[in-house]
């Protein structure tokens, strides 16, 4: 099986070389052995591992959470319920973020409604609300 240099691995996995270095520092990617030339030589499995990391990130998992998921993959005592629980927690976090974003949207929409868009900024309800932290969601 052919080993990959850092640049080749980065290209295949669609990340940059600094990302690989960062993942190694975070413990997401094992430190690869070095060849005779001193270059790091990554095993082919590193491609799959990087794809896993990227896929988990696309689903909203943080790098710390990705590290936990990677550990679950190799833990013989872990089961699907452990993974499912983490996915359920992530859904709950995403729901909270959606709710917070909807409140922001509603507050901004209300402020836009209150602002005529004409006249000096010294009398702008949007800027005034930002300064005074007087945001409020609209009532349905």
Buried (B, 14 or more C-beta within 10 A) or exposed (E): EEBBBBEBBBEBBEBEEEBBBBBBEEEBBEEBEEEEEEEBBBBEEBBEBBBBBBEBEEEEBEBEBBBBBBEBEEEEEEEEEBBEEBBEEBEEBEEEEEEEEEBEEBBEEBBEEEBEEEEEEEEBBBEBBEEEEEBEEEEE
